[in-house]
Amino acid sequence: MFNRKVVGWALSDNLSTEDTIIKAWHMAIKKATLTQDLIFHSDRGIQYASHKFTSLIKSYDGLVNQSMSRKGNCWDNAVAESFFKSLKVEWVYRHNYRLRSEAELSIFGWIETWYNNKRRHSFLGNKTIREFELDMYNQKLAA
């Protein structure tokens, strides 16, 4: 949430824990460096509460703490909800996908090329994620 960057995602034709959450988790964890505690926040979906996923989180020996939205409170997960709205309105609704592979490639491009690298975010002072990360890095060096 710090920089709004999407680090893990999955596209699936079902809602199983393995095909959605765990697949996205593995993508995200490949990009992460667990040098400090990580908070994994989600809504209260059954996939996030499943034994398979909670066991996976616990396998990181306390480096990853799971956080869930309060029951019935969509505002706790507002950043994720905002992302999905942007994805749908800015991209998905403008395309007519015939094949799942076509949708996956298109969404990959939107997330990895546009959203994570070129899209300006008001929360980041109208900077791209890259510009924001570079500013944070430079501030750290100057300190």
C-alpha positions in Angstrom: 0.0 0.0 0.0 3.0 2.3 0.6 3.6 2.9 -3.1 0.4 1.4 -4.7 2.5 -1.1 -6.7 0.9 -4.4 -7.7 3.4 -7.1 -6.9 1.3 -10.2 -7.2 -1.9 -11.1 -9.1 -3.6 -14.0 -10.7 -6.4 -14.5 -13.2 -8.5 -17.6 -12.8 -11.7 -19.1 -14.0 -12.5 -20.3 -10.5 -12.2 -19.0 -6.9 -10.0 -21.8 -5.5 -7.3 -20.8 -3.1 -4.6 -22.5 -5.2 -5.6 -20.8 -8.4 -6.1 -17.3 -7.0 -4.5 -16.3 -3.7 -1.6 -18.7 -3.6 -0.7 -18.1 -7.2 -0.7 -14.3 -6.6 1.2 -14.8 -3.4 4.0 -16.7 -5.1 4.4 -14.0 -7.7 4.5 -11.3 -5.1 7.0 -13.1 -2.8 9.4 -13.7 -5.7 9.6 -9.9 -6.0 9.9 -9.2 -2.3 12.9 -9.1 0.0 11.7 -10.1 3.5 14.2 -8.1 5.5 11.5 -6.6 7.7 8.0 -7.7 8.9 5.4 -7.7 6.2 1.7 -7.2 6.7 -0.6 -9.0 4.3 -4.0 -7.3 4.3 -7.1 -8.6 2.6 -10.9 -8.8 2.9 -12.5 -11.7 4.6 -12.9 -13.8 1.5 -12.9 -17.6 2.1 -9.6 -18.0 0.1 -7.7 -15.7 2.5 -9.2 -17.4 5.5 -8.6 -21.0 4.2 -6.3 -23.3 6.1 -4.0 -23.6 3.0 -3.4 -19.9 2.8 -3.1 -19.2 6.6 -0.7 -22.1 6.9 1.4 -20.7 4.0 1.5 -17.3 5.8 2.5 -18.9 9.1 5.4 -20.8 7.3 7.3 -17.5 7.1 8.1 -17.8 10.8 6.5 -14.5 11.9 7.9 -12.3 9.1 4.5 -12.1 7.6 1.4 -11.1 9.6 -2.0 -11.5 8.2 -4.6 -8.7 8.6 -8.2 -8.8 7.5 -10.8 -6.1 7.1 -13.4 -5.8 9.8 -16.6 -7.7 9.0 -18.9 -5.6 6.7 -16.5 -2.7 6.4 -15.4 -2.2 2.8 -13.4 0.9 3.7 -10.7 -1.3 5.3 -9.9 -2.6 1.9 -10.4 0.6 0.0 -7.0 0.6 -1.8 -7.6 -2.8 -3.3 -11.2 -1.9 -4.2 -9.9 1.3 -5.9 -7.4 -0.7 -7.9 -10.0 -3.1 -9.2 -12.3 -0.3 -10.2 -9.4 1.3 -12.1 -8.5 -1.9 -13.8 -12.1 -2.5 -14.9 -13.0 1.1 -15.9 -9.7 2.0 -17.5 -9.0 -1.3 -19.2 -11.2 -4.4 -19.0 -14.5 -2.8 -20.0 -12.9 -1.3 -23.1 -11.9 -4.7 -24.5 -13.8 -7.7 -25.8 -11.8 -10.7 -24.9 -12.5 -13.9 -26.7 -9.9 -16.1 -25.0 -8.7 -16.3 -21.4 -5.1 -16.1 -22.6 -5.9 -12.9 -24.5 -7.4 -11.4 -21.3 -4.4 -12.5 -19.2 -1.9 -11.0 -21.6 -3.8 -7.8 -21.9 -4.2 -7.4 -18.1 -0.6 -8.3 -17.6 0.4 -5.4 -19.9 -1.9 -3.0 -18.1 -0.6 -3.8 -14.7 3.1 -4.3 -15.4 3.5 -1.6 -18.1 0.9 1.0 -17.4 -0.2 0.9 -13.8 3.1 0.0 -12.1 5.3 2.2 -14.3 3.5 5.0 -16.2 0.2 5.8 -14.5 0.2 8.8 -12.2 -1.3 8.3 -8.7 -2.9 11.2 -6.8 -2.0 9.5 -3.5 1.7 9.6 -4.6 1.5 13.4 -5.3 0.6 12.7 -9.0 3.8 10.8 -9.5 4.3 7.4 -11.1 5.3 4.6 -8.8 8.8 4.7 -10.3 9.1 8.4 -9.7 7.8 8.0 -6.1 10.2 5.1 -5.4 13.1 7.1 -6.8 12.3 10.1 -4.6 12.1 7.8 -1.5 15.5 6.3 -2.5 17.1 9.7 -2.9 15.6 10.9 0.4 17.0 7.8 2.1 20.5 8.5 0.6 20.3 12.2 1.7 19.5 11.3 5.3 
